[in-house]
Amino acid sequence: MRIKKPSEIEFSPELEALLSSAAAPEVEPRVRAGIASRLKTSLAPVRPLASTPLLAGEFAAAFIVLGGALIAMMGTRGIFALSMGRAAVLLAGLTAGVALVSVSLALAMAPGTLRRISDAGVAGILAAGFLAVAALLFPWQPSAAFFSEGWPCMVSGLAMAVFTALLFTWLLRRGAPFYSGALGGTVGAAAGWLGIAVLEFRCTYQSAPHQLVWHGGALLLAIAGGAILGRRAHASRRMAP
């Protein structure tokens, strides 16, 4: 579909009537025509957004491509160290999380869409879901080298989350009209979820304390960081002239 240039845009009869009624009676027709012309030239052409399922598929594809590339670089020793049953449960949980954040981000790009789960709810479900799975799926065997084994996982997870958040923010800003702390938390949750997914494939430290503190901690920090940045972006937008 060809996009009209601003000069080709025609006002509806209702808007023409509104312009006429808003102008003072003594305003000459040529002045009124000049105002309408300036309004037309200030308009910028836009392309309609894709449907919500297509947008969700786009976010999921970005997640899978980026996550797959990082997993290929960092290895898969961790997932193969698990039993088949535990690996299946973990993969099912990771897949459900990808679907949840993809749909949530796609809905954020369609203003007025009915949302069953809020942005804050999405972040809360991801955090609670991972912590519950980690606590139930992995054995409670703390390591003597708990700190030295754990902090590299958190640093890696946060580094991957930062890069992913930049990508998702770029995709999101094409359609999302506002940015808030809640939406920022969802972006942080999506980015942190990708970091966790890569860590679960790579990390060979299969204990609940390690998973909860270092992997889950990276997810919680990503959510908090996204919420803070989203709130600041919203505040700066409101203060802008």
C-alpha positions as CSV (number, residue, x, y, z in Angstrom):
1,M,0.0,0.0,0.0
2,R,1.4,3.4,-1.0
3,I,1.8,5.9,1.8
4,K,0.5,9.3,1.0
5,K,2.7,12.4,1.2
6,P,1.7,15.1,3.6
7,S,0.7,17.3,0.7
8,E,-1.7,14.6,-0.5
9,I,-3.5,14.2,2.8
10,E,-7.1,15.5,2.9
11,F,-8.8,16.5,6.1
12,S,-12.2,14.8,6.9
13,P,-15.3,17.0,6.7
14,E,-15.5,16.9,10.5
15,L,-12.0,18.2,10.9
16,E,-12.5,20.9,8.3
17,A,-15.6,22.0,10.2
18,L,-13.7,22.0,13.4
19,L,-11.0,24.2,11.9
20,S,-13.6,26.6,10.6
21,S,-15.5,26.8,13.9
22,A,-12.2,27.3,15.9
23,A,-11.1,30.2,13.7
24,A,-12.4,33.7,14.7
25,P,-15.0,35.1,12.3
26,E,-12.7,37.9,11.3
27,V,-9.9,35.6,10.1
28,E,-9.6,35.7,6.3
29,P,-10.0,32.5,4.3
30,R,-6.4,32.7,3.0
31,V,-5.1,32.8,6.6
32,R,-7.3,29.8,7.5
33,A,-6.0,28.0,4.4
34,G,-2.5,28.7,5.5
35,I,-3.1,27.2,8.9
36,A,-4.5,24.1,7.3
37,S,-1.6,23.9,4.9
38,R,0.9,24.1,7.8
39,L,-1.0,21.4,9.7
40,K,-0.7,19.1,6.6
41,T,3.0,19.7,6.1
42,S,3.7,18.9,9.8
43,L,2.2,15.4,9.4
44,A,4.6,12.6,8.8
45,P,3.8,9.4,6.9
46,V,3.5,6.3,9.0
47,R,3.2,2.6,8.2
48,P,0.6,0.5,10.0
49,L,1.9,-2.0,12.6
50,A,1.8,-5.7,11.9
51,S,-0.7,-7.8,13.7
52,T,-0.1,-8.8,17.3
53,P,0.7,-12.4,16.5
54,L,3.3,-11.3,13.9
55,L,4.8,-8.9,16.4
56,A,4.9,-11.6,19.0
57,G,6.6,-13.9,16.5
58,E,9.1,-11.2,15.8
59,F,10.1,-10.9,19.4
60,A,10.3,-14.7,19.8
61,A,12.4,-15.0,16.7
62,A,14.8,-12.3,18.0
63,F,15.0,-14.2,21.3
64,I,15.7,-17.5,19.6
65,V,18.2,-16.2,17.1
66,L,20.2,-14.2,19.7
67,G,19.9,-16.9,22.4
68,G,21.0,-19.6,19.9
69,A,24.0,-17.6,18.8
70,L,25.1,-17.1,22.4
71,I,24.5,-20.7,23.3
72,A,26.6,-21.8,20.3
73,M,29.4,-19.5,21.5
74,M,29.2,-20.5,25.2
75,G,28.5,-24.2,25.0
76,T,25.8,-26.6,26.2
77,R,27.6,-28.6,28.9
78,G,25.1,-27.6,31.5
79,I,21.9,-28.9,29.9
80,F,23.5,-32.2,29.0
81,A,24.6,-32.6,32.7
82,L,21.0,-32.8,33.7
83,S,18.8,-35.9,33.6
84,M,16.4,-36.2,30.7
85,G,13.4,-35.4,33.0
86,R,14.9,-32.3,34.5
87,A,16.1,-31.1,31.2
88,A,12.6,-31.5,29.7
89,V,11.0,-29.5,32.6
90,L,13.6,-26.8,32.4
91,L,13.2,-26.4,28.6
92,A,9.4,-26.3,28.9
93,G,9.7,-23.6,31.5
94,L,12.1,-21.5,29.4
95,T,9.9,-21.9,26.3
96,A,6.8,-20.8,28.3
97,G,8.7,-17.7,29.5
98,V,9.7,-16.8,25.9
99,A,6.1,-17.1,24.8
100,L,4.9,-15.0,27.7
101,V,7.3,-12.1,27.2
102,S,6.9,-12.1,23.4
103,V,3.1,-11.8,23.6
104,S,3.4,-9.2,26.4
105,L,5.8,-7.0,24.4
106,A,3.7,-7.3,21.3
107,L,0.6,-6.2,23.1
108,A,2.5,-3.2,24.5
109,M,2.9,-2.0,20.9
110,A,-0.9,-2.0,20.3
111,P,-2.5,0.7,22.5
112,G,-6.0,-0.1,23.8
113,T,-5.6,-3.9,23.5
114,L,-7.2,-5.8,26.4
115,R,-4.4,-7.3,28.4
116,R,-5.0,-10.2,30.8
117,I,-1.6,-9.8,32.5
118,S,-0.1,-6.5,33.3
119,D,3.6,-5.6,32.7
120,A,4.3,-5.9,36.4
121,G,2.5,-9.3,36.4
122,V,4.6,-10.6,33.6
123,A,7.9,-9.8,35.4
124,G,6.5,-11.2,38.6
125,I,5.5,-14.5,36.9
126,L,8.9,-14.9,35.3
127,A,10.8,-14.3,38.5
128,A,8.5,-16.4,40.7
129,G,8.4,-19.2,38.1
130,F,12.2,-19.5,37.8
131,L,12.8,-19.4,41.5
132,A,10.2,-22.1,42.1
133,V,11.5,-24.3,39.4
134,A,15.1,-23.9,40.5
135,A,14.2,-24.6,44.2
136,L,12.3,-27.8,43.2
137,L,14.3,-29.1,40.3
138,F,17.9,-28.9,41.6
139,P,19.4,-30.5,44.7
140,W,20.2,-28.4,47.7
141,Q,24.0,-29.1,47.9
142,P,25.8,-25.8,48.5
143,S,29.4,-25.7,47.2
144,A,32.4,-24.7,49.3
145,A,33.4,-22.4,46.4
146,F,29.9,-20.8,46.3
147,F,31.0,-17.2,45.6
148,S,33.9,-17.9,43.2
149,E,31.7,-20.3,41.2
150,G,28.7,-18.0,41.2
151,W,29.7,-14.4,40.5
152,P,30.9,-15.1,36.9
153,C,27.4,-16.5,36.1
154,M,25.8,-13.3,37.4
155,V,28.1,-11.1,35.5
156,S,27.6,-13.1,32.3
157,G,23.9,-13.1,32.7
158,L,23.7,-9.3,33.3
159,A,26.0,-8.6,30.3
160,M,23.8,-10.7,28.0
161,A,20.7,-9.0,29.5
162,V,22.0,-5.5,28.8
163,F,22.6,-6.3,25.1
164,T,19.2,-8.0,24.8
165,A,17.4,-5.1,26.5
166,L,18.9,-2.7,23.9
167,L,17.6,-4.9,21.1
168,F,14.1,-5.4,22.5
169,T,13.9,-1.6,23.3
170,W,14.7,-0.8,19.7
171,L,12.0,-3.3,18.5
172,L,9.5,-2.0,21.0
173,R,9.9,1.7,20.4
174,R,8.7,1.4,16.8
175,G,5.1,1.1,18.2
176,A,4.9,1.6,21.9
177,P,3.7,5.1,22.5
178,F,4.8,5.4,26.1
179,Y,7.6,4.0,28.2
180,S,7.0,3.4,31.9
181,G,8.6,1.6,34.9
182,A,6.3,-1.4,34.5
183,L,7.1,-1.7,30.8
184,G,10.8,-1.3,31.5
185,G,10.5,-4.1,34.0
186,T,9.0,-6.3,31.4
187,V,11.9,-5.5,29.0
188,G,14.3,-6.2,31.8
189,A,12.6,-9.5,32.5
190,A,12.7,-10.5,28.9
191,A,16.4,-9.7,28.7
192,G,17.2,-11.4,31.9
193,W,15.2,-14.5,30.8
194,L,17.5,-14.8,27.8
195,G,20.5,-14.5,30.0
196,I,19.1,-17.3,32.2
197,A,18.4,-19.5,29.2
198,V,22.0,-19.2,28.0
199,L,23.3,-19.8,31.5
200,E,21.1,-23.0,31.9
201,F,22.6,-24.4,28.8
202,R,26.2,-23.5,29.8
203,C,26.5,-23.7,33.6
204,T,27.6,-27.0,35.1
205,Y,26.9,-26.0,38.7
206,Q,23.6,-27.8,39.2
207,S,22.6,-26.9,42.8
208,A,19.6,-25.0,44.0
209,P,21.6,-22.4,46.0
210,H,23.7,-21.5,43.0
211,Q,20.7,-21.3,40.7
212,L,18.6,-19.2,43.1
213,V,21.3,-16.7,44.1
214,W,23.4,-16.2,40.9
215,H,21.0,-17.1,38.1
216,G,17.9,-15.8,39.8
217,G,19.7,-12.8,41.1
218,A,20.7,-11.8,37.6
219,L,17.1,-12.0,36.5
220,L,15.9,-9.9,39.5
221,L,18.6,-7.3,38.9
222,A,17.7,-7.1,35.2
223,I,14.0,-6.5,36.1
224,A,14.9,-3.9,38.7
225,G,17.3,-2.1,36.3
226,G,14.7,-2.1,33.5
227,A,12.0,-0.7,35.8
228,I,14.3,2.1,37.0
229,L,15.4,3.1,33.5
230,G,11.8,2.9,32.3
231,R,10.6,5.1,35.1
232,R,13.3,7.7,34.3
233,A,12.5,7.6,30.6
234,H,8.8,8.2,31.4
235,A,9.7,11.1,33.8
236,S,12.0,12.7,31.2
237,R,9.3,12.5,28.6
238,R,6.8,14.3,30.9
239,M,9.3,17.0,31.7
240,A,10.2,17.6,28.0
241,P,8.8,20.8,26.6
